[in-house]
């Protein structure tokens, strides 16, 4: 952090000013001229919170994708199918058992196992053959999409969260002060707040795992020099299978979380695969911090685009990606 401040002093000042202005817009009572310019404060704050929480969901999906694509350089375009399959499996388990947490656990474990099988049967035979990996995983995703459509049809499913995660919470953010003097506070769904907390927790655990543990150091060493790591007596294939299991398991985990916060339906696999690609490209390959920054930028851009200029909102995320690629091709936190 100190190194960043020293290298980018001007940028740090700009970020600080933006943060101060944003905090004022969130907690202050808006004057009339600001309401006339932007609209109601409630709309702005809810859009901001939606952007941050959808960023948390994108991070959960993209963090697994960056482990496989960013660290191991394996092109797994079936990652979106793992998200959707995890959602369907979690839904079936939670509905039949009555336990949402059991559905979450089973989805993580089953999709993690599918990731190990994919790495063992497919990627291990196609190491450093990106084109073949791309074509094969596209084929797998198409087959998986048709099979899921045949089993679960085109119905949209939504999970019922535990009772203590249901409903809305009153936030300490003033929406408006009525002429009678009554203060109206903003309410926001409890589960969406929980999604953000879980995403932050997962991000911290992943960063510590990759940067502060022996296995994490082996993973990074195996990516840079697989032969040398193997010569030192480490089972490289086992390490990479563990990475695939974690990456795929996170996709299944995110499928249950996303199905509870929003819904699961045919087509969600393509949506979240595309979101993961954009987030990883913007944030930087192989960087957990970069994925978090990329997810936040894309989540906020998507929600503010839908709220304030819906006609062009869909294009905004792609504009951001193009600008980042033009200015910093390796991504915001990617290494040269």
C-alpha positions in Angstrom: 0.0 0.0 0.0 2.8 2.5 0.9 4.6 1.5 -2.3 1.5 2.3 -4.3 1.1 5.7 -2.6 4.7 6.5 -3.3 4.5 5.5 -7.0 1.1 7.0 -7.7 0.7 10.0 -5.5 -1.6 11.9 -7.8 -3.8 8.9 -8.5 -4.0 8.3 -4.7 -5.2 11.9 -4.1 -7.9 11.5 -6.8 -9.1 8.2 -5.3 -9.2 9.8 -1.9 -11.2 12.8 -3.2 -13.7 10.5 -5.0 -14.1 8.4 -1.8 -14.8 11.5 0.3 -17.4 12.8 -2.2 -19.0 9.3 -2.4 -19.3 9.1 1.4 -20.9 12.5 1.5 -23.4 11.5 -1.2 -24.3 8.4 0.8 -24.7 9.8 4.3 -25.6 13.5 3.8 -29.0 14.9 3.1 -29.0 15.9 -0.5 -29.7 19.5 -1.5 -32.4 20.3 -4.1 -29.9 21.0 -6.9 -28.3 17.6 -6.5 -31.7 15.9 -6.6 -32.6 17.9 -9.8 -29.3 16.8 -11.4 -29.2 13.1 -10.5 -32.6 12.2 -9.2 -33.7 10.8 -5.8 -31.0 9.8 -3.3 -32.7 6.5 -2.7 -32.3 5.5 -6.4 -28.6 6.4 -6.3 -27.8 4.6 -3.0 -29.8 1.4 -4.0 -28.0 1.4 -7.4 -24.7 1.7 -5.6 -25.4 -1.1 -3.2 -26.7 -3.3 -6.0 -23.5 -2.6 -7.9 -21.3 -3.6 -5.0 -23.3 -6.7 -4.2 -23.4 -7.9 -7.8 -19.7 -7.2 -7.8 -19.4 -9.6 -4.9 -21.2 -12.3 -6.8 -19.1 -11.7 -9.9 -16.0 -12.0 -7.7 -17.1 -15.4 -6.4 -17.5 -16.7 -9.9 -14.4 -14.9 -11.4 -12.1 -15.8 -8.5 -12.4 -19.5 -9.4 -12.0 -18.6 -13.1 -8.8 -16.7 -12.4 -7.3 -19.6 -10.5 -7.6 -21.8 -13.5 -7.2 -19.4 -16.4 -5.0 -16.7 -14.8 -2.7 -18.9 -12.8 -2.6 -22.2 -14.7 -3.2 -20.7 -18.2 -5.9 -23.4 -18.8 -8.8 -22.0 -20.9 -11.9 -23.4 -19.2 -14.9 -22.0 -21.1 -17.1 -24.6 -19.3 -16.8 -22.5 -16.1 -20.2 -20.9 -16.6 -21.7 -24.3 -16.9 -20.2 -25.2 -13.6 -21.9 -22.2 -12.1 -25.3 -23.1 -13.5 -24.9 -26.8 -12.6 -23.9 -25.9 -9.1 -27.0 -23.8 -8.8 -29.3 -26.6 -10.0 -27.7 -29.2 -7.7 -27.8 -26.8 -4.7 -31.5 -26.1 -5.5 -32.4 -29.8 -5.6 -30.5 -30.6 -2.4 -31.9 -27.6 -0.4 -35.5 -28.3 -1.6 -35.4 -32.0 -0.7 -33.4 -31.6 2.6 -34.9 -28.3 3.7 -31.3 -27.1 4.4 -30.0 -24.2 2.4 -26.5 -24.7 3.8 -26.5 -28.4 2.9 -27.3 -27.4 -0.7 -24.4 -24.9 -0.6 -22.0 -27.6 0.6 -23.1 -30.3 -1.8 -22.9 -27.9 -4.7 -19.4 -26.9 -3.8 -18.2 -30.5 -3.4 -19.9 -31.9 -6.5 -18.6 -29.2 -8.8 -15.2 -29.4 -7.2 -15.1 -33.1 -8.1 -16.2 -32.3 -11.6 -13.3 -29.8 -11.8 -10.9 -32.6 -10.8 -12.3 -34.9 -13.5 -12.0 -32.1 -16.1 -8.4 -31.4 -15.2 -7.5 -35.1 -15.2 -9.3 -36.3 -18.3 -9.1 -33.1 -20.5 -6.6 -30.5 -19.5 -3.8 -32.9 -18.5 -3.9 -34.2 -22.0 -3.9 -30.8 -23.6 -1.3 -28.9 -21.6 -0.1 -25.7 -23.4 -2.6 -26.3 -26.2 -5.0 -23.3 -25.7 -6.9 -23.7 -28.9 -7.8 -27.3 -28.3 -8.7 -26.5 -24.7 -11.0 -23.7 -25.9 -12.8 -25.9 -28.5 -13.2 -28.8 -26.2 -14.5 -26.8 -23.3 -16.9 -24.9 -25.6 -18.2 -28.4 -26.7 -18.5 -29.5 -23.1 -20.5 -26.3 -22.2 -22.9 -26.8 -25.1 -23.5 -30.4 -24.1 -23.9 -29.5 -20.5 -26.4 -26.7 -21.3 -28.6 -29.1 -23.3 -28.5 -31.8 -20.6 -29.4 -29.2 -17.9 -32.2 -27.9 -20.2 -33.5 -31.5 -20.6 -33.4 -32.2 -16.9 -34.6 -28.9 -15.3 -36.4 -27.5 -18.4 -36.6 -23.8 -19.0 -38.1 -23.0 -15.6 -36.5 -20.2 -13.6 -35.6 -21.3 -10.0 -34.9 -19.3 -7.0 -33.7 -20.5 -3.6 -35.4 -19.7 -0.3 -32.6 -18.4 2.1 -32.6 -19.2 5.8 -35.1 -17.2 7.8 -32.4 -15.1 9.5 -31.1 -14.0 6.0 -34.6 -13.2 4.7 -36.2 -9.7 4.6 -34.7 -6.3 4.7 -32.5 -4.4 7.1 -32.7 -0.7 7.9 -29.4 1.0 7.0 -28.0 4.1 8.8 -28.4 6.0 5.6 -31.0 8.8 5.4 -33.2 8.6 2.3 -35.2 11.8 2.9 -36.5 14.0 5.7 -40.2 14.7 5.4 -41.8 18.1 5.9 -43.1 16.8 9.3 -39.5 16.3 10.4 -39.7 12.5 10.2 -36.5 10.8 9.0 -36.8 8.0 6.5 -34.0 5.5 6.3 -33.0 3.2 3.4 -33.8 -0.5 3.6 -31.8 -3.2 1.8 -32.1 -7.0 1.6 -30.2 -8.8 4.3 -29.1 -11.6 1.9 -27.4 -9.2 -0.5 -25.4 -7.7 2.4 -24.4 -11.3 3.3 -23.3 -11.9 -0.3 -20.9 -8.9 0.0 -19.6 -10.1 3.3 -19.0 -13.7 2.0 -17.2 -12.3 -1.1 -14.9 -10.3 1.1 -14.2 -13.3 3.3 -13.5 -15.6 0.3 -11.2 -13.0 -1.2 -9.2 -12.7 2.0 -8.9 -16.5 2.3 -7.8 -16.9 -1.3 -5.2 -14.2 -1.0 -3.8 -15.7 2.1 -3.9 -19.2 0.6 -2.0 -18.1 -2.5 0.5 -15.8 -0.9 1.1 -17.0 2.6 0.8 -20.8 2.5 3.3 -23.5 1.2 0.7 -24.9 -1.2 0.1 -21.4 -2.6 3.8 -20.9 -3.2 3.9 -24.3 -4.9 1.0 -23.3 -7.2 2.8 -20.1 -8.3 6.1 -21.9 -8.7 4.5 -24.6 -10.8 3.0 -22.0 -13.1 6.3 -20.3 -13.6 8.6 -23.4 -13.8 6.7 -26.7 -13.7 9.8 -28.8 -14.5 11.9 -27.4 -11.7 9.1 -27.8 -9.2 8.6 -31.4 -10.3 12.3 -32.1 -10.0 12.2 -31.0 -6.4 9.9 -33.9 -5.6 6.5 -32.1 -5.6 3.5 -33.8 -7.3 2.7 -31.0 -9.7 -0.4 -32.7 -11.1 -1.8 -33.1 -7.6 -1.2 -29.4 -7.0 -3.0 -28.4 -10.2 -5.9 -30.8 -9.5 -6.3 -29.0 -6.1 -6.4 -25.7 -8.0 -9.0 -26.9 -10.4 -11.1 -28.3 -7.5 -11.0 -25.0 -5.7 -11.8 -23.0 -8.8 -14.7 -25.2 -9.9 -16.0 -25.5 -6.3 -16.2 -21.7 -6.1 -18.3 -21.7 -9.3 -20.7 -24.2 -7.8 -20.7 -22.2 -4.5 -21.5 -19.0 -6.5 -24.3 -20.8 -8.3 -26.2 -21.3 -5.0 -25.5 -17.8 -3.8 -26.5 -16.3 -7.2 -29.6 -18.4 -7.3 -30.6 -17.1 -3.9 -29.8 -13.4 -4.6 -31.2 -13.5 -8.1 -32.3 -16.7 -9.8 -31.0 -19.6 -11.9 -32.3 -20.3 -15.5 -31.0 -21.4 -18.9 -28.6 -18.8 -20.2 -27.1 -17.8 -16.8 -24.0 -20.0 -17.7 -23.2 -17.7 -20.7 -23.8 -14.6 -18.7 -21.5 -15.4 -15.8 -18.8 -16.9 -18.1 -18.8 -13.6 -20.0 -18.8 -11.6 -16.8 -15.8 -13.7 -15.5 -13.9 -13.1 -18.7 -14.4 -9.4 -18.5 -13.6 -9.2 -14.8 -10.4 -11.2 -15.2 -9.3 -9.2 -18.3 -10.0 -5.8 -16.5 -8.5 -6.9 -13.2 -5.5 -8.8 -14.4 -4.7 -12.5 -14.9 -3.9 -14.5 -11.8 -4.4 -11.6 -9.4 -7.1 -12.0 -6.6 -6.8 -8.3 -5.8 -7.2 -7.5 -9.5 -10.3 -9.7 -9.8 -11.8 -7.8 -6.8 -11.1 -4.5 -8.4 -12.4 -5.7 -11.8 -15.6 -7.1 -10.3 -16.2 -3.8 -8.5 -15.8 -1.7 -11.6 -17.9 -4.0 -13.8 -20.6 -4.4 -11.2 -21.0 -0.7 -10.6 -20.8 0.1 -14.3 -23.5 -2.5 -15.1 -25.9 -1.3 -12.4 -25.5 2.4 -12.9 -25.8 1.9 -16.6 -29.1 0.0 -16.2 -30.4 2.7 -13.8 -29.4 5.9 -15.5 -28.9 5.1 -19.2 -30.4 1.7 -19.9 -30.2 2.1 -23.7 -26.4 2.1 -23.6 -25.8 0.4 -20.3 -25.1 -3.0 -21.8 -22.3 -1.5 -23.9 -20.6 0.2 -20.9 -18.8 -2.9 -19.5 -17.3 -3.6 -22.9 -16.2 0.0 -23.3 -14.4 -0.4 -20.0 -12.7 -3.6 -21.1 -11.6 -2.0 -24.4 -10.2 1.1 -22.6 -8.3 -1.1 -20.1 -6.8 -3.3 -22.8 -5.7 -0.2 -24.8 -4.1 1.5 -21.8 -2.9 -1.5 -19.7 -3.1 -4.7 -21.7 -2.2 -6.9 -18.8 -5.1 -5.6 -16.7 -5.1 -3.2 -13.7 -3.2 -5.5 -11.4 -1.7 -7.9 -13.9 2.0 -8.4 -14.2 3.9 -7.6 -17.4 
